[in-house]
Amino acid sequence: MKVLHFTNKPYFPILDGGRLASHHLLLNLLDLEAEVKNLTICTHKHPFLIEHFPEKKIELIEPEAVHIDTKINFFDGLKSFIKGEAYNLTRFRSTELENKLIDLLKDNYFDFIIVESIFLLLYLPIIRKNSDAKIIVRTHNVEYRLWKQSAKKEKSFFKKYYFNKISNQLKKFELSVLNQVDGILCITENDRDFFRRRGIKTRMIAFPVFMDVKKQYEVDYSTNDFCFIGSMNWKPNIEAVNWIAYGILPKIKKMYPDIKIHIAGSNMSSSMKRMGNQNLIIHGRVEDVYHFMSKHGTLLVPLKTGSGVRIKILEALSAGIPIIATDKAKEGILVTSKKEYLGGNMSEEIILQMKNCINNQDFKLKLGENAKLFIEEHYSRNKITSKLSEFLSKL
């Protein structure tokens, strides 16, 4: 079985959930003894750094990258606006990438071409013209819903109008192009069901990111600290940190003056770094996500917007980290509140759950044990690989 894995960012270094999801799909394919070739785009935010790739992976997948300038350009955005095109899509157009794809497809035979994200489906006509392979898209979320959610929250009339316009443009493209591929790997059951309700007839399955239970990390259940971790170039994470800093911390600090909440993540702005104080400790990017979470208490995931799946929640569950999360944050992960995690959607609810964790080591330990059992049952590598194998065999 020969597979072209066409990715929207390099696998390595694994700095965010998107890269982790792509890399884990690669591992699923290699478990099926597939012969995989990787073509990826790289940008100023996600450069192609071959030195971060393990040598064995380089030999196996022979990764190649094409750089695309996706920096926001006012005139390009205005041009797309006038033409009625979604600038979020047109930024990914590249003649160099088109030519690279054509050469690659003409020189190689592939059984399957797996495309990461709908944005790379801009190249679907070129792929169809130059290959007879079955084309599968891996959707990480429902893109147009993210912009619709942002529009609802926006107070500025002009921004609200612009975000709604982008959402409508993306919706038109997304719902059309998903009916033109041969298969869809949805990252959650929620997204799969949503697409079905919107009339998508393409064969699709819920295909989550596998997680192995992390037994090598010793979680400190005795600490009363809390933490948050996430990439800070993603708006829902920025909103969550602001909520923690200005909506949650001031209230719980009145009850627990010495409370500490640790914030970590890549791409942290200078203004966010300046938010730090004796109660809000800003770490910036950390090398080992699991080490950070295991030493800094209960994970807070107070997301209000977003779709897809929160990889950080799966990572925390796999390590037995206690979690407090909103319904939006744990969307697509079928955990039960007070069993594998603690739920809360308002500041008062989250604070109540934080109080339940403070000075309650046994309670947090039980949450952690249940979390690891949940991962073993639903997200094991073998289980997810078998699911992929069955899906591919039916296309």
C-alpha positions in Angstrom: 0.0 0.0 0.0 1.5 3.3 -1.1 0.3 6.5 0.5 1.0 10.2 0.0 0.5 12.1 3.2 0.0 15.7 2.2 0.4 17.7 5.4 -0.4 21.4 6.2 2.7 21.7 8.5 5.8 19.6 9.2 5.5 16.7 11.6 8.5 17.9 13.6 9.1 19.5 16.0 5.8 18.5 17.6 4.8 21.9 19.1 1.0 21.7 18.9 -1.9 19.3 18.7 -2.2 19.5 14.9 1.3 18.3 14.4 0.8 15.5 17.0 -2.4 14.4 15.2 -0.6 14.3 11.8 2.4 12.4 13.2 0.2 9.9 15.0 -1.7 9.3 11.7 1.7 8.6 10.1 2.4 6.1 12.8 -0.9 4.4 12.2 0.0 4.1 8.5 3.4 2.7 9.3 1.8 0.2 11.6 -0.1 -1.0 8.6 3.2 -1.4 6.8 2.3 1.3 4.3 4.9 2.9 2.1 4.5 6.5 3.0 5.7 9.6 1.2 5.3 13.0 2.9 4.8 16.3 1.1 4.2 19.2 3.4 3.9 22.9 3.2 5.9 25.1 5.6 5.4 28.7 6.6 7.0 31.4 8.7 5.1 30.0 11.7 5.8 26.4 10.9 9.2 26.2 9.2 10.6 22.9 7.8 13.5 22.0 10.1 14.9 18.6 8.8 17.3 18.5 11.8 14.2 17.8 14.1 13.2 14.7 12.1 14.5 11.4 13.4 16.9 9.8 10.9 14.8 6.7 10.6 11.7 8.8 9.7 13.7 10.6 7.0 14.6 7.3 5.4 11.1 6.0 5.6 9.0 8.9 4.4 11.5 11.1 2.5 9.8 14.3 3.5 9.8 17.2 1.1 8.5 20.8 1.8 7.3 23.7 -0.2 7.4 27.1 1.5 4.3 29.3 1.2 4.1 32.9 2.4 0.9 33.0 4.4 1.7 36.3 6.2 -1.4 38.6 6.2 -1.2 41.0 3.3 -3.8 43.8 3.3 -3.9 44.1 -0.5 -4.2 40.4 -1.1 -6.9 40.3 1.5 -8.8 43.2 -0.2 -8.4 41.4 -3.6 -9.9 38.2 -2.2 -12.7 40.2 -0.5 -13.6 41.9 -3.8 -13.6 38.6 -5.6 -15.8 37.0 -2.9 -13.1 34.4 -2.0 -12.1 33.4 1.5 -8.6 34.9 2.1 -7.9 32.1 4.6 -8.0 29.7 1.6 -6.3 31.9 -1.1 -3.3 32.4 1.2 -2.4 28.7 0.6 -2.3 29.0 -3.2 1.2 28.4 -4.6 2.3 27.8 -8.1 5.5 26.1 -6.8 3.4 23.7 -4.8 1.2 23.0 -7.8 4.2 22.1 -9.9 5.7 20.0 -7.1 2.4 18.0 -6.8 2.2 17.5 -10.5 5.8 16.2 -10.7 5.3 13.9 -7.7 2.1 12.4 -8.9 3.4 11.9 -12.4 6.5 10.1 -11.2 4.9 8.0 -8.5 1.9 5.7 -8.1 -0.2 6.0 -4.9 -3.1 3.9 -3.7 -4.2 6.7 -1.3 -3.6 10.4 -0.9 -4.4 11.6 2.6 -4.7 15.4 2.9 -4.5 17.1 6.3 -7.1 19.9 6.5 -9.6 21.3 4.0 -7.2 24.1 3.1 -5.0 21.8 1.1 -8.1 20.6 -0.8 -7.5 23.8 -2.9 -5.3 21.4 -4.8 -8.0 18.7 -5.3 -8.5 19.4 -9.0 -4.7 19.0 -9.6 -4.6 15.8 -7.6 -7.6 14.4 -9.5 -6.1 15.3 -12.9 -2.7 13.6 -12.2 -3.6 10.6 -10.0 -6.1 7.8 -9.8 -5.5 7.4 -6.0 -8.4 7.5 -3.5 -8.3 10.9 -1.9 -9.0 11.1 1.9 -9.1 14.3 3.9 -8.4 14.4 7.6 -10.5 17.2 9.2 -9.2 18.6 12.4 -12.3 20.6 13.0 -15.2 22.3 11.2 -13.4 25.4 9.9 -16.3 27.6 9.1 -17.8 27.1 12.6 -14.7 28.6 14.2 -15.2 31.9 12.3 -19.0 31.8 13.0 -18.2 31.5 16.8 -15.7 34.4 16.6 -18.3 36.5 14.8 -20.9 35.9 17.5 -18.5 37.1 20.2 -17.1 40.1 18.3 -18.4 43.5 19.4 -17.0 45.5 16.5 -19.6 45.8 13.7 -16.9 45.7 11.0 -15.1 42.7 12.5 -18.4 40.9 13.0 -19.3 41.5 9.4 -15.9 40.4 8.1 -15.8 37.2 10.3 -19.3 36.3 9.2 -18.3 36.8 5.5 -15.2 34.6 6.0 -17.4 31.9 7.7 -19.9 31.9 4.9 -17.2 31.7 2.2 -15.5 28.8 4.1 -18.8 27.1 4.6 -19.5 27.1 0.8 -16.1 25.7 0.1 -16.0 23.2 2.9 -19.4 21.6 2.4 -18.8 21.4 -1.4 -15.3 20.0 -1.4 -16.1 17.4 1.2 -18.5 15.8 -1.2 -15.8 15.6 -3.8 -13.3 13.4 -1.9 -13.4 9.6 -1.5 -13.2 9.5 2.3 -13.2 11.7 5.4 -11.4 11.0 8.7 -13.2 13.2 11.2 -11.3 13.8 14.4 -14.4 13.4 16.6 -17.9 11.8 16.4 -19.4 15.3 16.9 -17.7 16.6 13.7 -18.8 13.5 11.8 -22.4 13.8 12.8 -22.3 17.6 12.1 -21.1 16.9 8.5 -23.8 14.3 8.0 -26.5 16.7 9.1 -25.1 19.2 6.6 -25.6 16.8 3.7 -22.1 15.3 3.3 -22.6 11.9 1.6 -18.9 10.9 1.4 -17.9 7.8 3.4 -16.6 9.1 6.7 -15.6 7.8 10.2 -14.7 9.3 13.5 -10.9 8.8 13.6 -9.4 10.1 16.9 -5.8 10.6 17.7 -4.4 7.6 19.5 -2.9 8.0 22.9 -0.8 5.5 24.9 -1.0 5.6 28.7 2.0 7.5 30.1 3.2 5.4 32.9 6.7 7.0 33.2 5.4 10.2 34.7 4.7 10.5 38.4 1.9 12.9 38.9 2.0 15.1 42.0 -1.5 14.8 43.4 -0.4 16.5 46.6 0.1 20.0 45.1 -2.8 22.5 45.1 -1.5 24.3 42.0 -3.3 24.5 38.7 -2.1 24.9 35.2 -3.0 25.6 31.6 -1.0 24.8 28.5 -1.6 25.4 24.8 -0.3 27.1 21.7 -0.8 30.9 22.0 -1.3 31.5 18.3 -4.7 30.0 18.5 -7.4 32.4 19.6 -9.5 30.1 21.8 -6.4 29.5 23.9 -5.7 33.2 24.3 -9.3 33.7 25.3 -9.0 30.9 27.9 -5.9 32.5 29.5 -7.6 35.8 29.7 -10.5 34.2 31.4 -8.2 32.5 33.9 -6.3 35.7 34.6 -9.2 38.2 34.8 -12.3 36.1 35.5 -11.2 33.2 37.6 -8.0 34.0 39.5 -9.2 37.2 41.1 -12.2 35.4 42.7 -10.5 32.3 43.9 -7.5 34.3 45.2 -9.8 35.9 47.8 -10.4 32.4 49.2 -6.8 31.0 48.7 -4.4 34.0 48.6 -1.4 31.7 47.9 -3.0 29.9 45.0 -0.7 29.4 41.9 -1.8 28.9 38.3 0.9 28.0 35.8 0.6 29.1 32.2 2.7 27.5 29.4 2.6 27.4 25.7 4.5 28.3 22.5 4.1 31.6 20.6 3.4 33.6 23.7 3.1 37.3 23.1 5.0 39.9 25.2 1.8 41.2 26.6 0.9 37.8 27.9 4.3 37.4 29.4 3.7 40.6 31.3 0.5 39.2 32.9 2.6 37.1 35.3 2.6 37.7 39.0 3.0 35.7 42.2 -0.3 33.9 41.6 -0.1 33.6 37.8 3.3 32.1 36.8 4.1 32.4 33.1 6.4 29.7 31.8 6.3 30.2 28.0 7.2 27.2 25.9 8.1 24.0 27.8 10.1 21.1 26.3 8.1 18.3 28.0 4.3 18.8 28.1 3.8 15.8 30.4 6.5 16.8 32.9 4.9 20.3 33.1 1.4 18.9 33.7 2.5 16.2 36.1 4.3 18.7 38.4 1.7 21.6 38.3 -1.5 20.1 39.7 -4.9 20.2 38.0 -5.2 21.1 34.4 -7.6 23.9 33.6 -9.2 23.9 30.1 -11.7 26.7 30.1 -12.3 27.0 26.4 -15.4 28.9 25.1 -14.9 28.5 21.4 -13.4 26.0 19.0 -14.2 22.7 17.3 -12.4 19.5 16.8 -10.7 17.8 19.7 -8.4 19.2 22.4 -5.3 17.1 22.1 -4.1 18.5 25.5 -7.0 16.9 27.2 -6.2 13.5 25.7 -2.6 13.9 26.7 -3.6 14.8 30.2 -6.0 11.9 30.5 -3.3 9.5 29.3 -1.0 10.7 32.1 -3.6 10.6 34.8 -3.7 14.4 35.2 -6.8 15.8 37.0 -8.7 18.0 34.6 -11.3 20.8 34.9 -12.9 21.6 31.5 -15.8 23.3 29.9 -18.2 21.4 27.7 -16.7 23.1 24.6 -13.2 22.0 25.6 -14.0 18.3 26.1 -16.3 18.3 23.0 -15.9 15.0 21.1 -14.3 13.3 24.1 -16.8 11.1 25.8 -15.6 11.5 29.4 -18.0 11.6 32.4 -17.9 14.5 34.8 -16.7 13.6 38.4 -15.4 10.3 37.0 -12.6 11.0 34.5 -12.7 14.8 34.7 -14.5 17.7 36.4 -16.9 19.9 34.4 -17.7 23.6 34.6 -18.9 26.3 32.1 -19.2 29.4 34.3 -16.5 31.0 36.4 -18.4 30.0 39.6 -18.6 26.4 38.5 -14.9 26.2 37.6 -14.0 27.8 40.9 -16.2 25.3 42.8 -14.4 22.4 41.0 -11.0 24.0 41.9 -12.1 24.1 45.6 -13.0 20.4 45.3 -9.4 19.6 44.2 -7.6 21.7 46.8 -6.4 19.6 49.8 -8.1 16.5 48.2 -5.2 14.3 47.1 -7.2 11.0 47.1 -10.0 12.6 44.9 -7.5 13.7 42.3 -5.7 10.4 42.3 -9.1 8.6 41.6 -9.8 11.0 38.7 -6.3 10.2 37.3 -6.8 6.5 37.6 -10.1 6.6 35.8 -8.7 8.8 33.1 -6.0 6.3 32.2 -8.5 3.5 32.1 -10.6 5.6 29.7 -7.6 6.1 27.4 -6.8 2.4 27.4 -10.4 1.5 26.5 -11.0 4.1 23.8 -7.8 5.5 22.4 -5.2 2.7 22.2 -2.8 2.7 19.3 -3.9 -0.8 18.1 -7.6 0.1 18.3 -7.2 3.3 16.2 -4.9 1.5 13.7 -7.4 -1.3 13.2 -10.1 1.4 12.6 -8.0 3.0 9.9 -7.3 -0.4 8.3 -11.0 -1.3 8.1 -11.8 2.2 6.6 -9.2 2.0 3.9 -10.2 -1.5 2.9 -13.8 -0.3 2.2 -12.9 2.6 -0.1 
